[in-house]
Amino acid sequence: MATLCLRVPNKDRVGLVFDISRVLAEQNINIISMEVAPNDMYLEIGPPPPPDRLLWLNEQLLNIPQIQDVLVTSHMPHQEREQQLKTVLDSIVEGIVAINREEIITHFNPAAEQVLGYQENEVLGKKIGEIIGADSPLLAALHDGLPYNNRESVIVTPKGKSHYLSSGRPIRDVNGTIIGGVAVLKTMHDVRELVNSITKTHINNFSDILHVSRAMQRAIELAKLVAQNDSTVLIRGESGTGKELFARAIHQESPRREKVFAPINCAALPDNLMESELFGYEDGSFTGARKGGKSGLFEFANGGTIFFDEIGELSANLQAKLLRVLQEGKVRRIGSNREISVNVRIIAATHRNLEEMIRKGDFRDDLYYRLNVIPIHIPPLRERKDDLPLLINSLLLKINHRLKKQINYISDTAMRALIQYDWPGNVRELENVIERAVSLACQGEITFDHIMLDSENMSNRSFAASTPLGKLKDLLSEMECQILQEAIKKYGTSRQVGKHLGLSHTAILKRMHKYKLAEKLS
């Protein structure tokens, strides 16, 4: 029904509303709504009178004492407030659903349409239980008066399943009476994106890979070239050479840099757990499965990069499933018949000889050729010893900061020991050796005596025979002190140290007091 809105400025008095109502009633004009404020009144009337009758009505209203004017206005104040509220709700990226005390949906913004798969005109005026279900946490908030946060829900919508988190609050009037409820909805995809943006570790650039050697420069130049496309990359290199560092740098230099970088170690998880982590599962697909199911790493990293570290440890079953994803770009959750398209770049890494594994039947040759599109070989540390001084100085700064020490120098004999060593554990071993030396060093300098290399490689120390050995008693005491320091650092308590060194708790305490190590216990 068409209506007309009037604004009536006035000087407030008792009976003014009655006098206005009487004039309108005499003309058979209904008051649809009315808002009264000090010295101002708004009327929504209907049906609107014709122009000649409107002039007559204005005259009649102006004849009422204390009325100053009668103005036609485009809308009522409450309509303006509602439009402002709707504009605000429509601009919010989270879904907003509001209900009244009768459980009827009163607000449903565009973001809620995306989350729940319904259009606003399909749900307004309906009870929320018909849309989300009788177990909706918002209904509990309405009836119990208790707020809730980050409740996970899965519902079936016209567009399929919707998986989202919601937080809700009851709405109360000025007297504290519950008159409705409101919920904020966010899809699990958006939640994961938010968590990833906040918690993700620093993604390395190629500039973070310290080097001066030509061998490392060649590897970096190749990696920079392939970073610009979506080709699958296979990074080869010994343990500790920095394969994940390269993978992160490739992702960061690629067009996918704003999306997820998801590393997974193929040797770290048992076969069945690895499968559920990669592909996800449907509700009830196995005992202990999360209600509503779970998306896998491929879905989580859609648009981004997955880094398969130690790809040579992948089981034959998962090798076949990974091959299918590489061939078709689709995944299927455990317990589901529905295929989900994914767009993920694969970077794999291994220290194993995949060609030998293929010959023995331990690795699929068809998967190998799918992964080995762009091979990148990272040279071991023994082949790029020109980089050692640069790496050592960088590690020294980092470890000093972490251990809150000021060890700024390395003696010539110590540096020669580090350079002549072959580093079978590569950069990872180098970091351990430098941290060990910083822990043992004092007076601001690392000496040859602070360099503790692997026992099978201790022959590298022979070049420093000119270093005075000292008395046997002193050397044994120094070695005992170093062993205790390492054990304390690894096991944390004197009882655990004694257990692993084969000594009584009392004997360990005596030795710790002797070398003043008690304060190092956690």
C-alpha positions in Angstrom: 0.0 0.0 0.0 1.3 3.5 -0.9 1.9 5.8 2.0 2.8 9.4 2.6 5.4 10.6 5.2 4.9 13.9 7.0 7.1 15.9 9.3 5.2 18.1 11.8 7.4 20.6 13.8 5.5 21.7 16.9 5.7 23.0 20.4 5.0 20.0 22.6 1.8 19.9 24.7 -0.6 17.4 26.2 -3.2 16.2 23.8 -1.4 17.2 20.6 -1.2 13.6 19.3 -5.0 13.2 20.0 -5.9 16.3 18.1 -3.8 15.2 15.0 -5.3 11.7 15.1 -8.9 13.1 15.2 -8.3 15.3 12.1 -6.9 12.3 10.2 -9.7 10.0 11.3 -12.3 12.4 10.2 -10.8 12.2 6.7 -10.7 8.4 6.9 -6.8 8.5 6.7 -5.0 5.7 8.6 -1.8 6.3 10.6 0.6 3.6 9.6 3.4 4.6 11.9 4.2 7.6 14.1 7.5 8.8 15.8 7.4 11.5 18.4 10.4 13.5 19.6 10.6 16.8 21.5 9.1 19.5 19.3 9.0 17.2 16.3 6.6 14.5 15.0 6.7 12.1 12.0 3.6 10.5 10.5 3.3 7.8 7.9 -0.3 7.8 6.6 -2.3 5.9 4.0 -3.8 6.0 1.7 -2.2 9.3 0.5 -4.9 11.9 -0.1 -5.1 13.6 -3.6 -3.2 16.9 -4.0 -6.3 19.1 -3.4 -7.2 17.1 -0.3 -3.6 17.2 0.9 -3.7 21.1 0.8 -6.9 21.0 2.8 -5.4 18.5 5.3 -2.4 20.8 5.8 -4.7 23.7 6.6 -6.6 21.6 9.1 -3.4 20.4 10.8 -2.0 24.0 10.9 -5.1 25.1 12.7 -4.3 22.8 15.6 -2.7 24.9 18.4 1.1 24.6 18.8 1.7 23.0 15.3 4.2 25.2 13.4 4.4 23.5 10.0 3.5 20.4 8.0 6.2 19.1 5.6 6.2 16.2 3.2 9.3 14.0 3.7 10.7 11.0 1.7 10.9 8.6 4.6 10.4 8.0 8.3 13.4 8.2 10.7 13.1 4.5 11.5 13.3 3.7 7.8 16.5 5.8 7.5 18.0 4.0 10.5 17.1 0.6 9.1 18.7 1.5 5.7 21.8 2.6 7.5 21.9 -0.6 9.4 21.4 -2.7 6.3 24.2 -0.8 4.5 26.5 -1.5 7.4 25.6 -5.2 7.6 25.9 -5.6 3.8 29.4 -4.2 3.8 30.7 -6.7 6.5 32.7 -9.6 5.0 31.4 -12.0 7.7 28.0 -13.5 7.4 25.4 -11.9 9.7 22.2 -13.6 10.7 19.7 -12.1 13.2 16.5 -13.5 14.6 13.7 -12.1 16.8 12.3 -13.7 19.9 10.0 -15.9 17.8 13.1 -17.4 16.1 12.3 -15.7 12.8 15.2 -14.5 10.6 15.1 -10.7 10.4 18.5 -9.9 8.9 20.6 -11.9 6.4 23.5 -10.1 4.7 25.1 -11.0 1.4 28.1 -12.7 3.1 25.6 -15.0 4.9 24.2 -15.9 1.5 27.7 -17.0 0.4 28.2 -19.0 3.6 24.9 -20.7 3.8 23.9 -20.9 0.2 20.5 -19.2 0.5 19.3 -15.9 -0.9 18.0 -13.3 1.5 14.4 -13.4 0.0 14.4 -17.2 0.6 15.0 -17.0 4.4 13.6 -13.6 5.7 10.5 -14.3 7.7 11.3 -18.0 8.2 12.3 -19.7 11.4 16.0 -20.3 11.6 15.5 -24.0 12.5 14.1 -24.5 9.0 17.2 -23.1 7.4 20.1 -24.2 9.7 18.5 -26.9 11.8 17.0 -27.3 15.2 20.4 -27.7 16.8 21.6 -24.3 15.7 23.7 -22.7 18.5 22.0 -19.4 17.9 18.7 -20.9 19.1 20.4 -22.0 22.3 21.8 -18.5 22.8 18.2 -17.1 22.3 16.7 -19.4 24.8 19.5 -19.8 27.3 20.8 -16.2 27.1 24.4 -17.5 26.8 26.8 -16.3 24.2 29.0 -18.7 22.2 32.3 -18.4 20.3 33.8 -20.2 17.3 31.3 -23.1 17.1 32.0 -25.4 14.1 28.9 -26.4 12.0 28.3 -28.4 8.8 24.9 -28.1 7.1 23.5 -29.2 3.7 22.5 -26.2 1.6 21.1 -25.9 -1.9 24.7 -25.5 -3.1 26.0 -28.5 -1.2 27.7 -28.7 2.1 28.6 -25.6 4.1 31.4 -25.8 6.7 31.7 -22.7 8.8 32.5 -21.3 12.3 29.9 -19.1 14.1 29.9 -16.9 17.1 26.6 -15.7 18.5 25.0 -13.4 21.2 21.5 -12.9 22.5 20.0 -9.4 21.9 18.5 -7.7 24.9 16.3 -4.6 25.3 17.0 -1.8 27.8 15.4 -3.9 30.6 17.6 -6.9 29.9 14.9 -9.0 28.3 16.0 -11.2 25.4 14.3 -10.0 22.2 16.4 -11.9 19.7 19.9 -13.1 18.7 22.6 -12.5 16.2 25.4 -14.7 14.8 28.5 -14.0 12.9 29.5 -16.7 10.3 32.8 -17.4 8.6 33.6 -20.2 6.2 36.3 -22.7 7.2 38.2 -21.7 4.1 38.3 -18.1 5.3 39.3 -19.2 8.8 42.2 -21.2 7.4 43.3 -18.2 5.3 43.2 -16.0 8.3 45.1 -18.4 10.5 47.7 -18.9 7.8 48.2 -15.2 7.3 48.7 -14.7 11.1 50.7 -17.8 12.0 52.7 -18.6 8.9 56.5 -18.6 9.4 58.8 -16.3 7.5 58.8 -17.3 3.8 62.4 -17.1 2.7 63.6 -15.3 -0.4 66.6 -16.3 -2.5 68.4 -13.4 -0.9 68.3 -15.3 2.4 70.4 -18.1 0.9 73.9 -17.0 1.9 76.6 -17.9 -0.7 79.6 -16.7 -2.7 80.3 -20.1 -4.4 79.6 -20.6 -8.1 78.0 -24.0 -7.4 75.3 -22.5 -5.2 74.8 -19.5 -7.6 74.0 -21.9 -10.5 71.3 -23.7 -8.4 69.8 -20.3 -7.3 69.7 -19.0 -10.9 67.8 -22.2 -12.1 65.4 -22.0 -9.2 64.6 -18.3 -9.9 63.8 -19.2 -13.5 61.4 -22.0 -12.6 59.7 -20.0 -9.9 57.9 -17.9 -12.5 55.9 -20.9 -13.8 53.9 -23.8 -12.4 56.1 -26.6 -13.4 56.7 -29.4 -10.8 60.1 -29.2 -9.2 62.2 -32.0 -7.7 64.9 -30.7 -5.4 67.8 -33.1 -4.8 70.4 -32.9 -2.2 71.9 -34.4 0.9 70.2 -33.9 4.3 70.9 -30.5 5.8 71.6 -28.7 2.5 68.6 -26.4 2.7 66.0 -28.1 0.4 63.0 -26.6 2.2 64.7 -23.2 2.1 64.9 -23.5 -1.7 61.2 -24.6 -1.8 60.1 -21.6 0.2 62.1 -19.2 -1.9 60.6 -20.7 -5.1 57.1 -20.2 -3.7 57.9 -16.7 -2.6 59.2 -15.7 -6.0 56.2 -17.3 -7.8 52.8 -15.8 -8.7 51.4 -17.9 -5.9 53.2 -16.0 -3.2 50.0 -14.6 -1.6 48.6 -18.1 -1.2 49.4 -21.0 1.2 52.8 -22.7 1.3 52.2 -26.1 3.0 55.2 -28.3 3.8 54.7 -31.9 4.8 57.3 -34.5 5.7 56.6 -37.8 4.1 58.7 -39.7 6.6 57.0 -38.2 9.7 53.5 -39.7 9.5 52.2 -43.3 9.2 50.6 -44.2 5.9 46.9 -44.0 7.0 47.4 -40.6 8.8 49.3 -39.2 5.9 46.4 -40.1 3.5 43.8 -38.3 5.7 46.1 -35.3 6.1 46.6 -35.0 2.3 43.1 -35.9 1.0 40.8 -35.3 4.0 37.8 -37.5 4.9 34.0 -37.5 5.1 31.9 -37.6 8.2 31.8 -41.1 9.6 34.3 -42.5 7.2 36.3 -44.3 10.0 36.2 -44.6 13.8 37.4 -41.4 15.4 36.7 -39.2 12.3 35.7 -35.7 13.2 32.0 -34.8 12.9 31.4 -33.1 9.6 34.5 -34.5 8.1 37.8 -32.7 7.4 39.4 -31.1 4.4 42.8 -32.3 3.4 46.1 -30.4 2.6 45.3 -30.3 -1.1 42.1 -28.4 -0.4 43.7 -26.2 2.2 46.5 -25.2 -0.1 44.3 -24.7 -3.2 45.9 -22.0 -5.3 49.2 -22.3 -3.4 52.1 -24.7 -3.1 52.6 -28.1 -1.3 56.2 -29.1 -0.5 56.7 -32.8 -0.2 59.8 -33.3 1.8 61.5 -36.7 1.8 59.2 -37.8 -1.1 61.2 -41.0 -1.4 59.6 -42.2 1.9 56.1 -42.1 0.4 54.3 -45.5 0.4 53.3 -47.3 -2.8 49.6 -46.6 -2.1 50.2 -42.9 -1.7 52.5 -42.7 -4.6 49.6 -43.9 -6.8 47.2 -41.4 -5.3 49.6 -38.5 -5.7 50.2 -39.5 -9.3 46.5 -39.3 -10.0 46.3 -35.8 -8.5 49.3 -34.7 -10.7 47.6 -36.2 -13.7 44.0 -35.0 -13.2 44.2 -32.1 -10.7 41.4 -33.7 -8.6 41.3 -35.2 -5.1 38.7 -37.4 -3.4 38.2 -37.4 0.3 38.4 -40.7 2.2 34.8 -42.1 2.2 33.6 -39.9 -0.6 32.6 -40.4 -4.2 32.8 -36.7 -5.0 35.9 -35.4 -6.8 37.2 -31.9 -5.9 39.2 -29.9 -8.4 42.4 -28.4 -6.9 45.0 -26.1 -8.3 48.2 -26.8 -6.4 51.9 -26.5 -7.4 54.0 -29.5 -6.2 57.6 -29.1 -5.1 59.2 -32.3 -3.9 62.6 -33.0 -2.3 64.6 -36.0 -1.4 68.1 -37.0 -0.4 67.6 -40.6 -1.6 68.6 -42.1 -5.0 65.2 -42.3 -6.6 66.7 -44.0 -9.7 68.0 -46.8 -7.6 64.7 -47.1 -5.8 62.9 -47.4 -9.2 65.3 -50.2 -10.2 64.4 -52.0 -7.0 60.7 -51.4 -7.4 60.4 -49.1 -4.3 59.4 -46.0 -6.3 57.0 -45.6 -9.3 58.8 -44.6 -12.4 55.6 -42.8 -13.8 55.5 -40.7 -10.6 59.2 -40.0 -10.9 58.8 -38.6 -14.4 55.8 -36.5 -13.2 57.9 -35.0 -10.3 61.2 -34.7 -12.1 60.1 -32.0 -14.6 62.5 -29.4 -13.2 65.4 -31.1 -11.2 67.4 -28.8 -9.0 70.5 -30.1 -7.3 71.8 -28.4 -4.2 75.5 -28.9 -3.7 76.7 -30.2 -0.3 78.7 -28.0 1.9 82.0 -29.8 1.1 81.6 -28.8 -2.5 81.1 -25.1 -1.7 83.6 -24.4 1.1 83.9 -20.8 -0.2 80.6 -20.2 1.6 81.8 -21.4 5.0 83.1 -18.1 6.4 79.9 -16.3 5.4 77.7 -19.0 6.9 79.7 -19.2 10.1 79.6 -15.4 10.7 75.8 -15.4 10.0 75.2 -18.3 12.4 77.4 -16.7 15.0 75.2 -13.6 15.1 72.0 -15.6 15.2 73.2 -18.0 17.9 74.7 -15.1 20.0 71.3 -13.4 20.0 69.4 -16.6 20.9 71.8 -17.6 23.7 72.3 -14.0 24.9 76.1 -14.3 24.6 78.8 -12.1 23.1 81.2 -14.4 21.2 82.5 -12.3 18.3 85.7 -14.0 17.2 86.9 -17.3 15.9 90.6 -18.2 16.2 92.6 -19.1 13.1 93.1 -22.7 14.3 89.3 -23.0 14.9 88.5 -21.6 11.5 90.9 -24.0 9.8 89.3 -26.9 11.6 85.9 -25.8 10.3 87.1 -25.3 6.7 89.0 -28.6 6.5 86.1 -30.7 7.8 83.9 -32.4 5.2 80.5 -31.7 6.9 78.5 -34.8 6.2 75.5 -33.2 7.9 75.9 -30.0 5.8 74.5 -26.7 7.0 72.4 -28.3 9.7 75.6 -29.9 11.2 77.4 -26.6 10.9 74.7 -24.8 12.9 75.0 -27.5 15.7 78.8 -27.2 15.8 78.7 -23.4 16.0 76.0 -23.4 18.7 78.0 -25.9 20.7 81.1 -23.8 20.4 79.3 -20.6 21.4 77.9 -22.5 24.5 81.3 -23.6 25.5 83.3 -20.4 24.7 84.1 -17.6 27.0 86.1 -14.4 26.8 84.4 -13.5 23.5 86.3 -16.0 21.3 85.8 -19.5 19.9 89.1 -21.5 20.0 90.1 -24.8 18.6 89.2 -26.5 21.9 85.6 -25.4 21.5 85.1 -27.1 18.2 83.5 -30.4 18.8 83.1 -32.4 15.6 81.7 -36.0 15.1 83.9 -38.6 16.7 84.5 -40.5 13.4 85.9 -37.3 11.9 88.0 -36.1 14.8 91.1 -36.9 12.7 90.6 -33.4 11.2 92.0 -32.1 14.5 95.5 -33.4 13.7 96.5 -30.3 11.8 96.4 -28.4 15.1 98.9 -30.5 16.9 100.9 -27.5 17.8 98.2 -26.5 20.3 99.5 -27.4 23.8 97.6 -30.4 25.3 98.1 -29.6 28.9 98.0 -32.2 31.8 95.9 -35.3 31.4 93.9 -34.5 34.5 92.9 -31.1 33.2 92.0 -32.5 29.8 89.8 -35.2 31.3 88.1 -32.6 33.6 87.4 -30.3 30.6 85.9 -33.2 28.6 83.8 -34.3 31.6 82.5 -30.7 31.9 81.6 -30.6 28.1 79.8 -33.9 28.3 77.8 -32.7 31.3 76.9 -29.4 29.5 75.6 -31.3 26.4 73.6 -33.8 28.5 72.0 -31.0 30.6 71.1 -29.2 27.4 69.5 -32.3 25.9 67.8 -33.9 29.0 67.0 -30.9 31.2 67.0 -32.6 34.7 69.8 -34.1 36.8 67.9 -37.3 37.1 67.6 -37.8 33.4 71.2 -36.8 32.9 72.3 -39.5 35.4 70.0 -42.1 33.8 71.5 -41.6 30.3 75.1 -41.3 31.6 74.9 -44.3 33.8 75.6 -42.4 37.1 73.6 -42.0 40.3 71.6 -38.8 40.9 74.0 -37.9 43.7 77.1 -38.4 41.5 75.6 -36.1 38.9 74.8 -33.4 41.4 78.4 -33.5 42.8 79.9 -33.1 39.4 77.5 -30.3 38.5 78.5 -28.4 41.6 82.1 -29.0 40.8 81.8 -27.4 37.4 79.2 -24.8 38.6 76.6 -26.2 36.2 73.6 -26.4 38.5 72.2 -23.1 37.3 71.9 -24.5 33.8 69.1 -26.9 34.8 65.6 -26.0 33.6 
